[in-house]
Amino acid sequence: MVKREVLSSEGSLMVVKVQIKKGFEGDTDQHPEEQLSYIEKGQVEFEVNGQKNILSASETQYIPSNEKHRVRVIEDCVIIDIFTPIRQDLLK
């Protein structure tokens, strides 16, 4: 249901393209990297530290370092995630 492609990982920034199918509900995640998610296509619900936001194409969600968050996909979507510093776990 989830396909990730690292587009760039240079300097202290990482850009990842994520394609997720409708109906996907992610587990709660938490990581030291800051994250900015740009919704390229579709509709998703982000829950960040207990606050829910429904986002559509061209909208963004900022996730601070170590903040608990999760995603629920309302429509098939494409998300461009930007992390700083680079998430080493996504390079493996």
C-alpha distances in whole Angstrom, upper triangle without the diagonal:
4,7,10,14,17,19,22,24,27,30,28,25,22,20,16,14,10,8,6,5,8,9,7,10,10,13,17,17,20,22,25,24,24,21,21,18,19,17,17,15,14,15,14,16,17,19,21,24,24,24,22,21,20,19,19,19,22,22,21,21,23,22,25,26,25,24,22,19,15,13,12,10,13,12,10,11,12,13,16,17,20,22,25,26,24,21,22,19,17,19,19
4,7,10,13,16,19,20,24,26,25,22,18,16,12,10,7,6,5,7,10,11,8,10,10,13,15,15,18,19,22,20,21,18,18,15,16,15,15,14,14,15,13,15,16,18,20,23,23,23,21,20,19,18,18,18,20,20,19,19,20,20,23,23,22,22,20,17,14,12,12,11,14,13,10,10,10,11,13,13,17,18,21,22,20,17,18,16,13,16,16
4,7,10,13,16,17,21,24,23,20,16,14,10,8,6,5,7,9,13,14,12,14,13,16,18,17,19,19,22,20,21,18,18,15,16,15,15,14,15,16,15,18,18,20,22,25,26,26,23,22,21,19,19,18,20,20,19,19,21,20,23,23,23,23,22,19,16,15,15,13,16,15,12,11,9,10,12,13,16,17,21,21,18,16,17,15,12,14,14
4,7,9,12,14,17,20,19,16,12,10,7,6,5,7,9,12,15,17,14,16,14,16,18,16,18,17,19,17,18,15,15,13,14,14,14,15,16,17,16,18,18,20,21,24,25,25,23,22,21,19,19,18,19,19,18,18,19,18,21,21,21,21,20,18,16,15,16,15,18,17,14,12,10,10,10,10,13,14,17,18,15,13,14,12,9,10,12
4,6,9,11,15,18,18,15,11,9,6,5,7,9,12,15,19,20,18,19,18,20,21,19,20,19,20,18,18,16,16,14,15,15,14,16,18,19,19,21,20,23,23,26,28,28,26,25,24,21,21,19,19,20,19,19,20,20,22,22,23,23,23,21,19,18,20,18,21,20,16,14,11,11,10,10,12,13,16,17,14,13,14,13,9,10,12
4,6,7,11,14,14,11,8,6,4,6,9,12,15,18,21,23,20,21,19,21,21,19,19,17,18,15,16,14,15,14,15,16,16,18,20,21,20,22,21,23,23,26,28,28,27,25,25,22,22,20,20,21,19,19,19,19,20,20,21,22,22,21,20,19,21,20,23,22,19,17,13,12,10,9,10,11,14,14,11,10,11,11,8,8,10
4,7,10,13,14,11,8,5,5,7,10,13,16,20,23,25,22,24,22,24,24,21,22,20,20,17,17,15,15,14,14,16,14,17,20,22,21,24,22,25,25,28,30,29,28,26,25,22,22,19,19,20,18,19,19,20,21,21,23,24,25,23,22,21,23,22,24,23,20,17,13,12,9,10,10,12,14,15,12,13,14,15,11,11,14
4,6,10,10,8,5,5,7,10,13,16,19,23,26,28,25,26,24,25,25,22,22,19,19,16,16,14,15,15,15,18,17,20,23,24,23,25,24,26,25,28,30,30,29,27,27,24,24,22,20,21,19,20,19,19,21,20,22,23,25,23,23,23,25,24,27,26,23,20,16,14,11,11,9,10,12,12,10,11,12,14,11,10,14
4,7,8,6,4,6,9,12,15,18,21,25,28,29,26,26,24,25,24,21,20,17,16,13,14,14,15,16,17,20,20,23,25,26,25,26,24,26,25,27,30,29,29,28,28,25,26,24,23,23,20,20,19,19,19,18,20,22,23,23,23,23,26,26,29,28,25,22,19,16,13,12,10,9,10,9,7,9,10,12,10,9,12
4,6,6,7,9,12,15,18,22,25,28,31,33,30,30,27,28,27,23,22,19,18,15,15,15,16,18,19,22,22,25,28,29,28,29,27,28,27,29,32,31,31,30,30,28,28,26,24,24,22,22,20,20,20,19,22,24,26,25,26,26,29,29,32,31,29,25,22,19,16,14,12,11,10,10,8,11,12,15,14,12,15
4,6,8,11,15,18,21,24,27,31,33,35,32,31,28,29,28,24,22,19,17,14,15,15,17,19,20,24,24,27,30,30,29,30,27,29,27,28,32,31,32,30,31,29,29,28,26,25,22,22,20,20,19,18,21,23,25,25,27,27,31,31,34,33,31,28,24,21,18,16,13,11,9,8,8,12,13,16,15,14,18
4,7,10,14,17,19,23,25,29,31,33,29,29,26,26,24,21,19,15,13,10,11,12,14,16,18,22,23,26,28,28,27,27,24,25,23,25,28,28,28,27,29,26,27,26,24,23,20,19,17,17,16,14,17,19,22,22,24,24,28,28,31,31,30,26,23,20,16,14,10,8,6,5,6,9,11,14,14,14,17
4,7,10,14,16,20,22,26,28,29,26,26,23,24,23,19,18,15,13,10,10,10,11,13,15,18,19,22,25,25,24,24,22,23,21,23,27,26,26,25,26,23,24,22,20,20,17,17,15,15,15,14,17,18,21,20,21,22,25,25,28,28,26,22,19,16,13,10,7,6,5,6,5,9,11,14,13,13,16
4,7,10,13,16,19,23,25,26,23,23,21,22,21,18,17,14,14,10,10,10,10,12,13,16,17,20,22,23,21,22,20,22,20,23,26,25,25,24,24,22,22,21,19,19,16,16,15,15,15,15,17,18,20,19,19,20,23,23,26,25,23,20,16,13,10,8,6,5,6,7,5,7,10,12,10,10,14
4,7,10,13,16,20,22,24,21,22,20,21,21,18,18,16,16,12,12,10,10,10,11,13,13,16,19,20,19,20,19,21,20,23,25,25,24,22,22,19,19,17,16,16,14,14,14,15,16,16,19,19,20,19,19,18,21,20,23,22,20,16,13,10,7,6,5,7,9,11,9,10,12,13,11,11,15
4,6,10,13,16,19,21,18,19,17,19,19,16,17,15,17,13,13,11,11,9,10,12,12,14,17,18,17,19,17,20,19,22,24,24,23,21,21,18,18,16,16,16,14,15,15,15,17,17,19,19,19,17,17,16,18,17,20,19,17,14,10,8,6,5,6,8,12,13,10,10,12,12,9,10,13
4,7,10,14,16,19,16,18,16,19,20,18,19,18,20,17,16,13,12,10,10,10,9,11,14,15,15,17,17,20,20,23,25,24,22,20,19,17,16,14,14,15,14,15,16,17,19,20,21,21,21,18,17,15,17,15,18,16,14,10,7,6,5,6,9,12,15,17,14,14,16,15,11,13,15
4,6,10,13,15,12,14,13,16,17,15,17,17,19,17,17,13,13,10,10,10,10,11,12,13,12,15,14,17,18,22,23,22,20,18,17,15,15,14,15,15,14,14,16,16,19,20,20,20,19,16,14,12,13,12,15,14,11,8,6,5,6,7,11,13,17,18,16,14,16,15,12,14,16
4,7,10,13,11,13,13,16,18,17,20,20,23,20,20,17,16,12,12,10,10,9,10,12,12,15,15,18,20,23,24,23,20,19,17,15,14,13,15,16,16,16,18,19,22,23,23,22,21,18,15,13,13,10,13,11,8,6,5,6,9,11,14,17,20,22,19,18,20,18,15,17,18
4,7,9,7,10,10,14,16,16,19,20,23,21,21,17,17,13,13,11,12,10,9,10,10,12,13,16,18,22,22,21,18,17,15,14,14,14,16,16,16,16,19,19,22,23,23,22,20,16,13,10,10,7,10,9,6,5,6,8,11,13,16,18,22,23,21,19,21,19,16,19,19
4,6,6,10,11,15,18,18,22,23,26,25,24,21,20,16,16,14,14,11,10,10,10,13,15,18,20,24,23,22,19,18,16,15,14,15,18,18,19,19,21,21,25,26,26,24,22,18,15,12,10,7,9,7,4,7,9,11,15,16,20,22,26,27,25,23,25,22,19,22,22
4,6,9,12,15,18,19,22,24,28,26,25,22,21,17,17,14,15,12,9,9,9,11,14,16,20,23,22,21,17,17,14,14,13,15,18,18,19,19,22,22,25,27,26,24,22,18,15,11,8,5,5,5,4,7,11,13,17,18,22,24,27,29,27,25,27,25,22,25,26
4,6,10,13,16,18,21,24,27,26,26,22,22,19,19,16,18,15,12,11,10,11,13,15,19,21,20,20,16,16,14,15,15,17,20,20,20,19,22,22,25,27,26,23,20,17,13,10,7,5,6,8,8,11,14,15,19,19,23,25,28,30,28,26,27,25,23,26,26
4,6,10,13,14,18,20,24,23,23,20,20,17,18,15,17,15,13,12,10,11,12,14,17,19,18,19,16,16,14,15,16,17,20,19,19,18,20,19,23,24,22,21,18,14,11,8,6,5,8,9,9,10,13,13,17,17,20,22,25,26,25,22,24,21,19,22,23
4,7,9,12,15,18,22,21,21,18,19,16,18,16,19,17,15,13,10,9,10,11,14,16,15,16,13,14,14,15,16,19,21,19,19,17,19,17,20,21,20,18,15,12,8,6,4,6,9,12,12,13,15,15,18,17,20,21,24,25,24,21,23,20,19,23,23
4,6,8,12,14,18,18,18,16,17,15,17,16,19,18,16,14,11,10,10,10,12,14,14,15,14,15,15,16,18,19,21,19,18,16,17,15,18,18,17,15,12,9,6,5,6,9,12,14,14,14,15,14,16,15,18,18,21,22,21,18,20,17,16,20,20
4,6,10,13,17,17,18,16,18,17,20,19,22,21,20,18,14,13,12,11,12,13,13,15,14,16,17,18,21,23,24,22,20,17,18,15,17,17,15,13,10,8,6,8,9,12,16,18,18,17,18,17,19,17,19,19,21,22,21,18,19,16,16,20,20
4,7,10,14,15,15,15,17,16,19,19,22,22,21,19,15,13,11,9,9,10,10,13,13,15,17,18,21,23,24,21,19,16,16,13,14,14,12,10,6,5,5,8,11,14,17,20,20,19,19,17,19,17,18,17,19,20,20,17,19,16,17,20,21
4,7,11,11,12,12,14,14,18,18,21,22,21,19,16,14,11,10,10,10,12,14,15,16,18,18,21,22,23,21,18,15,14,11,12,11,9,8,6,5,6,9,12,15,19,21,20,19,19,16,17,14,15,14,16,17,16,13,15,13,13,17,18
4,7,9,10,11,14,14,18,20,23,24,24,22,18,17,13,12,10,10,13,15,16,17,20,20,23,24,24,21,18,15,13,10,10,8,5,6,5,6,9,12,16,18,22,24,23,21,21,18,18,15,15,13,14,14,14,12,14,13,14,17,18
4,6,8,9,13,14,18,20,23,25,25,23,20,19,15,15,12,13,16,18,19,20,22,21,24,25,24,22,18,15,13,10,9,6,5,7,8,9,12,15,18,20,24,25,25,22,21,18,17,14,13,10,11,11,11,9,11,10,12,15,16
4,7,9,13,15,19,22,24,27,27,26,23,21,18,17,14,14,18,19,21,21,24,23,26,26,25,23,19,16,13,10,8,5,5,8,10,12,15,18,21,24,27,28,27,25,23,20,18,15,13,10,9,9,10,9,11,12,13,16,17
4,6,10,13,16,19,21,24,25,24,21,20,17,17,14,15,19,19,20,20,22,21,23,24,22,20,17,14,11,9,8,5,7,9,12,12,15,17,21,22,25,26,25,22,21,17,15,11,10,6,5,6,7,7,10,11,12,14,16
4,7,10,14,17,19,22,23,22,19,18,15,15,12,14,17,17,18,18,20,19,21,21,19,17,13,11,8,6,5,5,8,9,12,12,14,16,20,21,24,25,24,21,19,16,14,10,8,6,5,7,9,10,13,14,14,16,19
4,6,10,13,15,18,19,18,16,16,12,13,11,14,17,16,16,15,17,15,17,17,16,14,10,8,6,5,7,8,10,10,12,11,12,13,17,18,21,21,21,17,16,12,10,7,6,5,7,9,10,10,14,14,13,16,19
4,7,10,13,15,17,16,14,14,12,14,12,15,17,16,16,14,15,13,14,14,12,10,7,6,5,6,9,11,13,12,14,12,13,13,16,17,19,20,19,16,14,10,8,6,5,7,9,12,13,13,17,17,15,18,21
4,6,9,12,13,12,11,12,10,12,12,16,17,16,14,12,13,10,11,11,10,8,5,5,6,8,11,13,15,14,15,12,12,11,14,14,16,16,15,12,10,6,6,4,6,9,12,15,14,14,18,18,15,18,21
4,6,9,11,11,11,13,12,15,15,19,20,18,16,13,12,9,9,8,7,6,4,7,9,12,15,17,19,18,18,15,15,13,15,14,15,15,14,11,9,6,5,6,8,12,15,17,17,17,20,20,18,20,23
4,6,7,8,8,11,11,15,16,19,20,18,15,12,11,7,6,5,5,6,6,8,12,14,17,20,21,19,19,16,15,12,13,11,12,11,11,7,6,5,6,9,11,15,18,21,20,20,23,22,19,22,24
4,7,9,11,14,15,18,19,23,24,22,19,16,14,10,8,5,6,8,9,12,15,17,21,23,24,23,23,19,18,15,16,13,14,12,11,7,5,6,7,10,13,16,20,22,21,21,24,23,20,22,25
4,7,9,13,15,18,20,24,24,22,19,16,13,10,7,5,8,10,12,14,17,19,23,25,26,24,24,20,18,15,14,11,11,9,8,5,5,7,10,13,16,19,23,25,24,23,26,25,22,24,26
4,7,11,13,17,19,23,22,20,17,14,11,8,6,6,10,10,12,14,18,19,23,25,26,24,23,19,17,13,12,8,8,5,5,4,7,9,12,15,18,21,24,27,26,25,27,26,23,25,27
4,7,10,13,16,20,19,17,13,10,7,6,4,7,10,10,11,12,16,17,21,24,24,22,20,16,14,11,9,6,5,5,7,6,9,10,13,15,18,21,24,26,26,24,27,26,23,26,28
4,6,10,13,16,15,14,10,8,6,5,7,9,12,10,11,10,14,15,18,21,21,18,17,13,10,7,6,4,5,7,8,7,10,9,13,13,17,19,22,24,24,22,25,23,21,24,26
4,7,10,13,12,10,7,6,4,6,9,12,14,12,11,10,13,13,17,19,19,16,14,11,8,6,5,6,7,10,12,11,13,12,15,15,18,19,22,24,24,22,25,24,22,26,27
4,6,10,9,8,6,5,6,8,11,13,14,12,10,8,10,10,13,15,15,12,11,7,6,5,7,9,10,13,14,13,14,12,14,13,15,16,19,21,21,20,23,21,20,24,25
4,7,6,5,4,6,9,11,14,17,18,15,13,10,11,10,12,15,14,10,8,5,5,6,8,11,13,16,18,16,17,15,17,15,17,18,20,22,22,20,23,22,21,25,26
4,5,5,7,8,11,13,16,19,19,15,13,9,9,7,9,11,11,7,6,4,7,9,12,15,17,19,20,19,19,16,17,15,16,16,18,19,20,19,22,21,20,24,26
4,6,9,11,14,16,20,22,22,19,16,12,12,9,10,11,10,6,5,6,9,12,14,18,20,23,24,22,23,20,21,18,19,18,19,21,22,20,23,22,22,26,27
4,6,10,13,16,19,22,23,19,17,14,14,12,13,15,14,10,8,8,9,12,13,17,18,21,23,22,23,21,22,20,22,21,23,24,25,23,26,25,25,29,30
4,7,10,13,17,20,20,16,15,12,12,11,13,16,15,11,10,9,10,11,13,16,17,20,22,21,22,19,21,19,21,21,22,24,25,24,27,26,26,29,31
4,7,10,13,17,18,14,13,11,12,12,15,18,17,13,12,9,9,9,10,13,13,16,18,17,19,17,19,18,20,21,23,25,26,24,27,26,25,29,30
4,6,10,13,14,11,10,8,11,12,15,18,18,15,14,11,11,10,10,12,12,14,17,15,17,15,17,16,18,20,22,25,25,24,27,26,25,28,30
4,7,11,12,9,10,10,13,14,18,21,21,18,17,13,12,10,9,10,9,11,14,13,14,13,16,16,19,21,24,26,26,25,28,27,25,28,30
4,7,8,6,7,8,12,14,17,20,21,18,18,14,13,11,11,10,10,11,12,11,12,11,13,14,16,19,22,24,24,24,27,26,24,27,29
4,6,6,9,11,14,17,20,23,24,22,21,18,16,13,12,11,10,9,11,9,10,10,13,15,17,20,23,26,26,25,28,27,25,27,30
4,6,9,12,15,18,21,24,26,23,23,20,18,15,15,13,12,11,11,9,9,9,11,14,16,19,23,25,25,24,28,27,24,26,29
4,7,10,13,17,20,23,25,23,23,20,19,17,17,16,15,14,15,12,11,10,10,13,14,18,21,23,23,24,27,27,24,26,29
4,7,10,14,17,20,22,20,20,17,17,14,15,14,15,14,15,12,12,10,11,12,14,17,19,22,22,22,26,26,23,26,29
4,7,10,13,16,18,16,17,14,14,13,15,15,16,16,16,13,12,9,9,10,11,13,16,19,19,19,23,23,21,23,26
4,7,10,13,15,12,13,11,12,11,13,14,16,17,17,14,14,10,11,9,10,12,14,17,18,18,21,21,19,22,25
4,6,10,12,10,12,10,12,13,16,17,19,20,20,17,16,13,12,10,10,10,12,14,16,16,20,20,19,21,24
4,7,8,7,8,8,10,12,15,17,20,21,21,18,17,14,13,10,10,10,11,13,15,14,18,17,17,20,22
4,6,6,9,10,13,15,19,21,23,25,25,22,21,17,16,13,12,10,10,12,14,14,17,18,18,21,23
4,6,9,11,14,16,20,22,25,27,27,24,23,19,18,14,13,10,9,10,12,12,15,15,16,19,21
4,6,9,13,16,19,22,25,27,27,24,24,20,19,16,15,12,12,13,14,13,15,15,16,19,21
4,6,10,13,17,20,22,25,25,23,22,19,19,15,15,13,14,15,16,15,18,17,18,21,23
4,7,11,14,17,20,23,23,21,21,18,19,16,17,15,16,17,18,16,19,17,18,21,22
4,7,11,14,16,19,19,18,18,15,16,14,15,14,16,18,18,16,19,17,17,21,22
4,7,10,13,16,16,15,16,14,15,14,16,16,18,20,19,17,20,17,17,21,21
4,7,10,12,12,11,13,11,14,13,16,16,19,21,20,18,21,19,17,21,22
4,6,9,11,11,13,12,16,15,19,20,23,25,24,22,24,22,20,24,24
4,6,7,7,10,11,14,15,19,20,24,26,25,22,25,23,21,24,25
4,7,8,12,13,17,18,21,23,27,29,28,26,29,26,24,27,28
4,6,10,12,16,17,21,24,27,29,28,26,29,27,24,27,28
4,7,10,14,16,20,22,26,28,26,24,27,25,22,24,25
4,6,10,12,16,19,22,24,23,22,24,22,19,22,23
4,7,10,13,16,20,22,20,19,22,20,17,19,21
4,6,10,13,16,18,17,16,19,18,15,18,20
4,7,10,14,16,14,14,17,17,14,16,19
4,7,10,12,11,11,14,14,12,14,17
4,7,9,9,10,13,14,12,14,17
4,6,6,7,10,12,10,12,15
3,5,7,11,13,12,14,17
4,6,9,12,12,13,16
4,6,9,9,9,12
4,5,6,7,10
4,5,5,7
4,5,6
4,5
4
